[in-house]
Amino acid sequence: MRPINDLPILEAPYEIFEFKPNVPAFFKVSNWRMGKMTIIPRWAGAPPTKIIEAVRLYVEEETKPFYPFYYDITPRRLVSQLSGMMKMPIPRNMWLKILRDVPGPRAHFSASWIVRE
């Protein structure tokens, strides 16, 4: 991944996707962008703002039929995984499936392309 200072700013509105533990999320991806955004952390003792890396997944109507037509993915481990996956051509006939294992900051994610009926 590029250093965060070299990443473009993802413009608002932000549409941060909140993954639920053990509930798969499915995305019909048409395009993507790697960038950075400023968030307001919610944990105790957090700084007032923080700049983070994010992957913006532009999705088709089957995933999200209303504006904005994208989701911003922010968990650091998942951003790292997706930035590698998305460098390959996006499979047009497949869905991106993402699964989170546990709640909290120690979560791990699995991401894979699947055929969804």
C-alpha positions in Angstrom: 0.0 0.0 0.0 1.1 3.6 -0.6 1.9 5.8 2.4 -1.2 7.5 3.7 0.1 11.0 2.8 0.3 9.9 -0.8 -3.3 8.7 -1.0 -6.1 10.9 -2.4 -8.8 12.3 -0.2 -12.1 10.4 -0.5 -14.7 13.1 -0.8 -17.9 13.2 1.4 -20.5 11.9 1.9 -18.9 9.0 3.7 -20.8 5.8 3.7 -18.9 3.6 6.1 -20.1 0.0 6.1 -20.5 -1.5 9.6 -19.7 -5.2 9.5 -21.6 -7.4 12.0 -19.7 -10.5 13.5 -20.5 -13.7 11.7 -23.0 -12.1 9.3 -21.7 -12.2 5.7 -21.9 -9.0 3.6 -22.3 -9.2 -0.2 -21.2 -6.5 -2.6 -21.7 -6.4 -6.4 -18.6 -4.3 -7.1 -18.3 -2.1 -10.3 -15.3 -0.1 -9.4 -13.1 0.9 -6.4 -10.8 3.6 -5.1 -8.1 3.6 -2.4 -7.9 6.8 -0.4 -8.0 8.5 3.0 -10.7 10.1 5.1 -11.0 12.0 8.3 -13.1 10.3 11.0 -14.2 11.2 14.5 -13.1 8.3 16.7 -15.7 7.1 19.3 -13.5 5.3 21.8 -12.5 6.7 25.2 -9.4 8.8 25.1 -9.4 9.0 21.3 -8.1 12.1 19.5 -10.8 14.5 18.2 -10.1 13.4 14.6 -8.0 10.8 12.8 -7.0 10.3 9.2 -7.4 6.7 8.1 -7.0 4.6 4.9 -10.2 3.4 3.3 -11.3 1.5 0.2 -14.4 2.9 -1.5 -16.3 0.2 -3.2 -18.6 1.4 -6.0 -21.5 -1.0 -6.1 -24.3 -1.9 -8.5 -28.0 -1.4 -7.8 -28.4 -5.0 -6.6 -26.2 -4.1 -3.6 -27.4 -0.6 -2.9 -30.2 1.0 -4.8 -29.9 4.5 -3.3 -27.3 7.4 -3.3 -24.4 7.4 -2.7 -23.7 4.3 -4.8 -20.7 3.1 -2.8 -19.6 1.9 0.6 -16.4 3.0 2.4 -14.5 0.1 4.0 -12.3 1.2 6.9 -11.1 -1.7 9.1 -7.4 -1.6 8.7 -6.9 -5.4 8.2 -9.7 -5.5 5.6 -8.4 -2.4 3.8 -5.0 -4.1 3.4 -6.6 -7.3 2.1 -9.0 -5.5 -0.3 -6.3 -3.2 -1.8 -4.5 -6.3 -2.9 -7.6 -8.1 -4.2 -8.8 -5.1 -6.2 -5.7 -4.7 -8.2 -6.9 -7.6 -10.3 -9.8 -7.1 -12.7 -13.1 -7.1 -10.9 -15.0 -10.3 -11.9 -18.2 -8.9 -13.4 -20.3 -12.1 -12.8 -19.3 -12.5 -9.2 -20.0 -10.9 -5.8 -17.5 -9.9 -3.1 -18.3 -11.7 0.1 -16.9 -10.3 3.3 -17.2 -12.0 6.7 -16.1 -10.6 10.1 -15.2 -13.0 12.9 -15.5 -11.1 16.2 -16.6 -7.7 17.5 -14.1 -5.0 18.4 -10.7 -3.9 17.2 -9.3 -7.4 17.1 -11.6 -8.6 14.3 -10.3 -10.5 11.3 -12.0 -10.6 7.9 -12.3 -13.1 5.1 -13.0 -11.7 1.6 -13.6 -13.7 -1.5 -15.3 -13.6 -4.9 -18.3 -15.9 -5.2 -21.1 -16.7 -7.6 -24.4 -15.7 -5.9 -27.7 -17.1 -7.2 
